[in-house]
Amino acid sequence: MSLGPCPECGYQVSSNAESCPKCGNKDFLVRIGTVIAKCRYCIKSKVEDYSRVGPGISSTTVECSFCKGSSKLEYVEFKDTRSGELYRKDPNGSIHKA
Protein backbone atom coordinates (compact mmCIF):
# COMPACT_ATOMS: atom_id res chain seq x y z
CA MET A 1 0.00 0.00 0.00
CA SER A 2 1.28 3.44 -0.88
CA LEU A 3 0.03 6.99 -0.54
CA GLY A 4 -0.29 9.55 -3.28
CA PRO A 5 -1.94 12.95 -3.74
CA CYS A 6 -5.51 13.36 -4.93
CA PRO A 7 -5.36 15.35 -8.21
CA GLU A 8 -8.37 17.41 -7.11
CA CYS A 9 -7.50 18.49 -3.55
CA GLY A 10 -3.94 17.23 -2.86
CA TYR A 11 -4.95 15.08 0.12
CA GLN A 12 -2.78 11.95 0.55
CA VAL A 13 -4.86 8.92 -0.49
CA SER A 14 -4.12 5.22 -0.10
CA SER A 15 -3.55 3.19 -3.28
CA ASN A 16 -6.35 0.89 -2.05
CA ALA A 17 -8.92 3.69 -1.71
CA GLU A 18 -11.82 3.86 -4.17
CA SER A 19 -12.25 7.60 -3.63
CA CYS A 20 -10.63 10.52 -1.82
CA PRO A 21 -11.93 10.71 1.77
CA LYS A 22 -11.63 14.51 1.73
CA CYS A 23 -13.26 15.55 -1.58
CA GLY A 24 -14.81 12.31 -2.91
CA ASN A 25 -12.84 12.31 -6.19
CA LYS A 26 -12.79 8.88 -7.88
CA ASP A 27 -10.52 9.66 -10.85
CA PHE A 28 -6.84 9.38 -9.93
CA LEU A 29 -5.45 9.15 -13.47
CA VAL A 30 -3.63 12.28 -14.65
CA ARG A 31 -2.05 12.88 -18.04
CA ILE A 32 1.71 12.82 -17.90
CA GLY A 33 2.07 14.87 -21.05
CA THR A 34 3.10 12.34 -23.68
CA VAL A 35 1.45 11.13 -26.85
CA ILE A 36 2.68 8.15 -28.81
CA ALA A 37 1.95 8.33 -32.53
CA LYS A 38 3.14 6.51 -35.64
CA CYS A 39 3.50 8.32 -38.99
CA ARG A 40 1.55 6.83 -41.91
CA TYR A 41 4.22 7.90 -44.42
CA CYS A 42 7.68 7.51 -42.89
CA ILE A 43 6.60 4.85 -40.30
CA LYS A 44 8.50 6.46 -37.43
CA SER A 45 7.14 6.32 -33.91
CA LYS A 46 7.45 9.49 -31.89
CA VAL A 47 6.68 11.00 -28.54
CA GLU A 48 5.04 14.40 -28.52
CA ASP A 49 3.76 16.86 -25.96
CA TYR A 50 0.10 16.10 -25.20
CA SER A 51 -0.87 19.75 -25.68
CA ARG A 52 -0.27 19.44 -29.45
CA VAL A 53 -3.11 16.92 -29.79
CA GLY A 54 -5.83 19.13 -28.40
CA PRO A 55 -8.20 19.02 -25.45
CA GLY A 56 -8.90 15.31 -24.91
CA ILE A 57 -8.08 12.23 -26.85
CA SER A 58 -10.76 12.70 -29.51
CA SER A 59 -8.19 14.07 -31.92
CA THR A 60 -6.64 10.98 -33.54
CA THR A 61 -3.95 12.51 -35.75
CA VAL A 62 -0.96 14.78 -35.18
CA GLU A 63 1.63 16.19 -37.60
CA CYS A 64 4.80 14.08 -37.96
CA SER A 65 7.85 16.01 -36.78
CA PHE A 66 10.04 14.08 -39.25
CA CYS A 67 8.23 14.36 -42.61
CA LYS A 68 5.25 16.65 -41.71
CA GLY A 69 2.78 13.94 -42.80
CA SER A 70 -0.16 12.94 -40.62
CA SER A 71 0.57 10.60 -37.74
CA LYS A 72 -2.00 8.24 -36.28
CA LEU A 73 -2.43 8.59 -32.54
CA GLU A 74 -1.74 5.27 -30.80
CA TYR A 75 -2.14 6.17 -27.12
CA VAL A 76 -1.77 8.81 -24.43
CA GLU A 77 0.00 7.97 -21.17
CA PHE A 78 -1.59 8.55 -17.76
CA LYS A 79 -0.28 8.03 -14.23
CA ASP A 80 -2.26 6.90 -11.18
CA THR A 81 -1.39 9.48 -8.52
CA ARG A 82 -1.98 7.01 -5.66
CA SER A 83 0.28 4.16 -6.80
CA GLY A 84 2.46 5.73 -9.50
CA GLU A 85 1.39 3.04 -12.01
CA LEU A 86 1.30 4.00 -15.70
CA TYR A 87 -1.73 3.50 -17.95
CA ARG A 88 -2.36 4.02 -21.67
CA LYS A 89 -5.56 5.35 -23.17
CA ASP A 90 -6.15 4.62 -26.84
CA PRO A 91 -8.28 6.74 -29.24
CA ASN A 92 -11.29 4.46 -28.56
CA GLY A 93 -11.18 5.44 -24.89
CA SER A 94 -9.96 2.07 -23.58
CA ILE A 95 -7.54 2.29 -20.66
CA HIS A 96 -4.86 -0.37 -20.18
CA LYS A 97 -2.02 -0.79 -17.72
CA ALA A 98 1.30 0.07 -19.39
C-alpha positions in Angstrom: 0.0 0.0 0.0 1.3 3.4 -0.9 0.0 7.0 -0.5 -0.3 9.5 -3.3 -1.9 12.9 -3.7 -5.5 13.4 -4.9 -5.4 15.3 -8.2 -8.4 17.4 -7.1 -7.5 18.5 -3.5 -3.9 17.2 -2.9 -5.0 15.1 0.1 -2.8 12.0 0.6 -4.9 8.9 -0.5 -4.1 5.2 -0.1 -3.6 3.2 -3.3 -6.4 0.9 -2.0 -8.9 3.7 -1.7 -11.8 3.9 -4.2 -12.3 7.6 -3.6 -10.6 10.5 -1.8 -11.9 10.7 1.8 -11.6 14.5 1.7 -13.3 15.5 -1.6 -14.8 12.3 -2.9 -12.8 12.3 -6.2 -12.8 8.9 -7.9 -10.5 9.7 -10.9 -6.8 9.4 -9.9 -5.4 9.2 -13.5 -3.6 12.3 -14.6 -2.1 12.9 -18.0 1.7 12.8 -17.9 2.1 14.9 -21.1 3.1 12.3 -23.7 1.5 11.1 -26.9 2.7 8.2 -28.8 1.9 8.3 -32.5 3.1 6.5 -35.6 3.5 8.3 -39.0 1.6 6.8 -41.9 4.2 7.9 -44.4 7.7 7.5 -42.9 6.6 4.9 -40.3 8.5 6.5 -37.4 7.1 6.3 -33.9 7.4 9.5 -31.9 6.7 11.0 -28.5 5.0 14.4 -28.5 3.8 16.9 -26.0 0.1 16.1 -25.2 -0.9 19.7 -25.7 -0.3 19.4 -29.5 -3.1 16.9 -29.8 -5.8 19.1 -28.4 -8.2 19.0 -25.4 -8.9 15.3 -24.9 -8.1 12.2 -26.8 -10.8 12.7 -29.5 -8.2 14.1 -31.9 -6.6 11.0 -33.5 -4.0 12.5 -35.7 -1.0 14.8 -35.2 1.6 16.2 -37.6 4.8 14.1 -38.0 7.8 16.0 -36.8 10.0 14.1 -39.3 8.2 14.4 -42.6 5.3 16.7 -41.7 2.8 13.9 -42.8 -0.2 12.9 -40.6 0.6 10.6 -37.7 -2.0 8.2 -36.3 -2.4 8.6 -32.5 -1.7 5.3 -30.8 -2.1 6.2 -27.1 -1.8 8.8 -24.4 0.0 8.0 -21.2 -1.6 8.5 -17.8 -0.3 8.0 -14.2 -2.3 6.9 -11.2 -1.4 9.5 -8.5 -2.0 7.0 -5.7 0.3 4.2 -6.8 2.5 5.7 -9.5 1.4 3.0 -12.0 1.3 4.0 -15.7 -1.7 3.5 -18.0 -2.4 4.0 -21.7 -5.6 5.4 -23.2 -6.2 4.6 -26.8 -8.3 6.7 -29.2 -11.3 4.5 -28.6 -11.2 5.4 -24.9 -10.0 2.1 -23.6 -7.5 2.3 -20.7 -4.9 -0.4 -20.2 -2.0 -0.8 -17.7 1.3 0.1 -19.4 
